[in-house]
Amino acid sequence: MNQNQKLLRQLGVSTVKLDKMIEASLRAGAYGAKLSGAGGGDCMIALHPDGIQGKRLVEKAIERVGGQVLKVKLAL
């Protein structure tokens, strides 16, 4: 995810807002984060550590830089 985001940023499809949310989530402990969709907007995905504490750290980091968290659960 992180390498892909680096390439997307180099292509110019990321935005300042996306970069701030992604960087904040990684600093808070997310395993990976990248923009979602075609870019140019403000939607990103972050993969957080298991457990409530890891999840909340990443959520709060995104919110602190102006992002809005939409919670998604994956079932395998």
N, C-alpha and C positions, 0 to 999 in steps of 0.2 A: 504494500500500500504506500509506504513512504517513498520508495524509489519511483513508483508511478506518479505520485504527486510532484516529485522533483522534476520529472520530465514534463508533466502538464504545466508546471510553472514556467519552465524554459520555453514551452510552446506559446505562452502568453494567454492561456485560457483560464488561469486562476485570477483571483482578484485580491486586493489588499484585505478586504473583510474575510475572505476565505482563508488566506494565509494566516491572519491573526487567530482565527478560530482553530485552525489545524495546529499551529505552533503552541497555542495555549493547551490544547488537549494532550499533545505529546509531552509537554513539560509537566502536566498533571499525572502522567503515568499511562496514557493510552499506548497500546502496543503499536497501533498504526492509525493513520488518518489520511483522508484524501477527499478531493472534491467529488461530487456526484453529478452525473448527467454530463452535458456538453460543456459545462463550465460557463464562465461569464456571469453566473448568478451568485447565490449565496447558500448553496446546499452542500453539506459535506457529511462524511461518515467517519466515525471514530470507533475503534475496537478497544473496549476498556477491560481491565482486569475483572475477574469474577468477584462477586461480593458487593455489598451495598457501599462500603467505604470507597473502593476503587471507582465504582460507578459515579458516586456523588462528587468525588474530586474532579473527574473529567467533566461532568455536567456543570459544576460551578465555574470551572475554568472557562468553558465556552460562554456561559452567561456573563462572566465578568468582562469579556471583550465585546459584548453586544449581541451574542448569538442567542437563538431560542432553541431549546432542546426538544426534539420530538422523539419519544421513546419507542423503540421497536424491539420486539422479542422474536428470535428465530427458533423454530422448532425443527429438530432433526428426526 
